[in-house]
Amino acid sequence: MNFDVVAHEIGHALVLALSGPFVPGETTGEIEAFHEMSSDWVALIAALHFDSVVNELLDSTFGDLDSFNRLSRFAEVSSNSQIRLANNKRTLYDFEAGWKSEHDVAKPLIGAFFDTFIDIYHELLVEYGAIPPSLERLADAAERDRSLRTRMRRGFQLAYDRRPDLFRMALRGSRDIIARTLARFLYDLDSEKDVFQYFWTLLSNGTVHQCTFAESIFGDHFKRRGIGQTVLGPRIEKGSIRSHTRSTRLTIPRTVNETGVSERFY
């Protein structure tokens, strides 16, 4: 009954359709983590295509999306509980010594995408004339000093009350930039490569898309999260039954072709 959860599983199916099935004993932790990150963002991007979600999100936050809200709380199950927070503080450095769950390893990637999403959104708000550059700088400072959030929130409320339509334009623009970047990553996914390092290289080379300032923002947040800067440690316990590499939800059925040979169906 939860849209995020259903869309998340469809996100897994999209990745499997492009990269093939999980191979027991061969699928890396980075691939599993990328599966979780991309599936969460498939759900978030899909949700942002509903006007009802966009309107509720902006009206309830006055356009201040760097907060505890419908977008950052992935698959909320109550007013104060959710499966994951997109707006989290985890870095890949947290997992240099080892890790247990691909869902945890995915958090630095999820967070890097969310931070990038917010910064692109702020850039577009300034570009569209919805907020002045000074308010964007205040928002950046408030990420480091939470005591500034009350002042920043008031500035967003005044700006949103004046031109809510521009906030909707900026939100949709940021959504589409994130979607194109994720699509490029899905297209270029190669399980034989160091996935995190490969994505860092794509961003560093400026080959993801045409938006120059987005490339820079992605690079800054990937670097801050340790993505492409450090190496994921070893898995310190075997995957649990909750791991998607062992889930029947991701079983790819087999069909029998005209020669009677069983082959995978995608």
C-alpha positions in Angstrom: 0.0 0.0 0.0 3.1 2.3 0.0 3.9 3.9 -3.4 7.6 4.3 -2.5 8.1 0.6 -1.7 6.4 -0.6 -4.9 8.3 2.0 -7.0 11.6 0.9 -5.3 11.1 -2.7 -6.4 10.4 -1.6 -9.9 13.6 0.3 -9.7 15.4 -2.9 -9.0 13.7 -4.4 -12.0 15.0 -1.6 -14.2 18.6 -2.1 -13.1 18.3 -5.9 -13.5 16.9 -5.4 -17.0 20.0 -3.4 -17.9 22.7 -5.2 -16.0 21.4 -8.7 -15.7 20.6 -10.8 -12.6 22.5 -11.0 -9.4 25.1 -13.8 -9.6 25.5 -15.6 -6.2 29.1 -15.3 -5.0 30.0 -12.7 -7.7 27.8 -9.7 -7.0 29.8 -7.0 -5.2 28.7 -4.9 -2.3 29.1 -1.8 -4.5 26.6 -3.2 -7.0 24.2 -4.1 -4.3 24.5 -0.6 -2.8 24.0 1.0 -6.2 20.9 -1.1 -6.6 19.5 0.2 -3.4 20.4 3.8 -4.1 19.1 3.8 -7.6 15.8 2.1 -6.6 15.2 4.6 -3.9 15.8 7.4 -6.4 13.6 5.8 -9.0 10.8 6.0 -6.4 11.6 9.6 -5.4 11.7 10.8 -9.0 8.5 9.0 -9.8 6.7 10.5 -6.8 7.8 14.0 -8.0 5.8 13.5 -11.2 2.6 13.7 -9.2 1.3 17.3 -8.9 -0.4 16.3 -5.6 3.0 15.3 -4.1 4.8 18.4 -5.5 2.0 20.7 -4.1 1.9 19.1 -0.7 5.7 19.0 -0.4 6.2 22.7 -1.3 3.1 24.0 0.6 4.2 22.2 3.8 7.8 23.3 3.6 7.5 26.7 1.9 10.0 25.5 -0.6 12.7 24.7 2.1 13.4 21.1 1.1 16.5 20.6 3.1 14.4 19.5 6.0 12.5 16.5 7.5 9.8 16.2 4.8 7.9 14.0 2.4 10.8 13.9 0.0 13.7 13.2 2.4 11.7 10.5 4.3 11.7 7.6 2.0 8.7 5.2 2.5 7.4 6.8 5.7 5.3 4.4 7.8 4.1 6.9 10.4 4.4 10.6 11.2 7.8 10.0 12.7 9.1 6.8 11.2 10.4 5.8 7.7 12.5 3.1 6.1 15.4 5.4 5.2 16.3 9.1 5.2 17.5 10.5 1.9 18.9 13.4 3.9 21.5 11.5 5.9 25.1 12.1 7.0 26.7 8.8 6.2 29.9 8.6 4.2 31.8 5.8 2.5 34.6 6.3 5.1 32.1 4.8 7.6 32.5 1.5 5.8 36.2 1.3 5.2 36.7 -1.3 7.9 33.7 -3.4 6.8 29.9 -3.5 6.4 26.9 -5.8 7.0 24.1 -4.4 4.9 23.9 -3.1 1.4 21.1 -0.8 2.5 23.6 0.9 4.9 26.3 1.2 2.2 23.8 2.8 -0.1 23.2 5.7 2.3 26.3 7.7 1.2 25.1 7.5 -2.4 21.5 8.3 -1.6 22.7 11.3 0.5 25.1 12.6 -2.1 22.2 12.5 -4.7 19.9 14.3 -2.2 22.5 17.0 -1.4 23.1 17.5 -5.1 19.3 17.7 -5.7 18.9 20.4 -3.1 21.9 22.5 -4.4 20.7 22.3 -8.0 17.2 23.3 -6.8 18.6 26.3 -5.0 20.7 27.3 -8.1 17.5 27.1 -10.3 15.6 29.2 -7.7 18.1 31.9 -8.1 18.3 31.5 -11.9 14.4 31.8 -12.1 14.4 34.8 -9.8 12.4 33.0 -7.0 15.0 33.8 -4.3 17.9 36.3 -4.2 21.5 35.0 -4.2 21.9 36.1 -0.6 19.2 33.6 0.5 20.9 30.8 -1.4 24.2 31.7 0.5 22.2 31.7 3.7 20.8 28.3 2.9 24.4 27.0 2.2 25.6 28.4 5.6 22.6 26.9 7.4 23.7 23.4 6.3 26.8 24.0 8.5 25.2 26.1 11.2 21.7 24.9 12.1 21.1 28.1 14.2 20.6 29.9 10.9 17.7 27.7 9.8 15.0 29.9 11.5 16.1 33.0 9.6 16.5 31.0 6.4 13.1 29.4 6.7 11.5 32.8 7.1 13.2 34.0 3.9 11.9 30.9 2.0 8.4 31.4 3.3 8.3 35.0 2.1 9.7 34.1 -1.3 7.4 31.1 -1.7 4.3 33.1 -0.8 5.3 35.6 -3.5 6.0 33.2 -6.4 5.1 29.5 -5.7 5.0 28.8 -9.4 8.8 29.5 -9.7 9.5 27.0 -6.9 7.5 24.4 -8.8 9.6 25.1 -11.9 12.8 24.8 -10.0 11.7 21.5 -8.3 10.8 19.9 -11.6 14.0 21.1 -13.2 16.2 19.6 -10.4 14.2 16.4 -10.6 14.9 16.1 -14.3 18.6 16.7 -13.9 18.9 14.1 -11.2 16.8 11.7 -13.4 19.1 12.2 -16.4 22.2 11.6 -14.3 20.8 8.4 -12.8 19.8 7.2 -16.2 23.4 7.7 -17.4 24.7 5.8 -14.4 22.3 3.0 -15.1 23.3 2.9 -18.8 27.0 2.8 -17.9 26.7 0.3 -15.0 29.5 -2.3 -15.3 29.7 -4.9 -12.5 33.3 -5.7 -13.4 34.5 -2.2 -12.5 34.9 -0.4 -9.2 31.4 1.1 -9.4 31.9 4.0 -7.1 35.2 5.0 -8.6 33.8 4.7 -12.1 30.9 7.0 -11.3 33.4 9.5 -9.8 35.4 9.3 -13.1 32.3 10.0 -15.1 31.5 13.1 -13.1 35.1 14.3 -13.1 35.3 14.0 -16.9 32.1 16.0 -17.3 30.5 13.2 -19.4 27.2 12.8 -17.5 25.1 15.6 -19.1 25.2 19.1 -20.4 24.5 21.0 -17.2 27.9 22.4 -16.2 27.0 23.6 -12.7 25.3 20.3 -11.9 28.6 18.4 -12.7 30.5 20.5 -10.2 27.8 20.1 -7.5 27.7 16.3 -8.0 31.5 16.2 -7.8 31.7 18.2 -4.6 29.1 16.0 -2.8 30.6 12.7 -4.1 34.0 13.8 -2.8 32.6 14.9 0.5 30.9 11.5 1.0 34.1 9.7 0.1 32.7 8.3 -3.1 35.7 7.7 -5.5 38.0 8.7 -2.7 38.2 5.5 -0.6 37.5 1.8 -1.0 34.6 -0.1 0.4 35.7 -2.6 3.1 34.8 -6.3 3.2 31.4 -7.7 4.1 31.8 -8.8 7.7 28.9 -11.2 7.6 27.0 -13.0 4.9 23.9 -11.5 3.4 20.8 -12.0 5.4 17.5 -13.3 4.0 16.5 -9.6 3.6 19.3 -9.1 1.1 18.0 -8.4 -2.4 20.5 -10.9 -3.8 18.5 -13.6 -2.1 15.0 -12.2 -2.5 12.4 -14.0 -4.5 11.1 -10.6 -5.5 14.0 -10.3 -7.8 14.0 -13.8 -9.3 14.1 -13.6 -13.1 12.0 -16.3 -14.6 13.3 -18.7 -17.2 11.5 -19.6 -20.5 12.1 -22.5 -22.9 13.0 -21.5 -26.4 12.1 -23.2 -29.7 15.0 -25.7 -29.3 13.9 -26.7 -25.8 16.8 -24.8 -24.1 16.0 -23.0 -20.9 17.1 -19.3 -21.1 16.6 -16.2 -18.9 13.7 -13.9 -19.7 14.3 -10.2 -19.3 
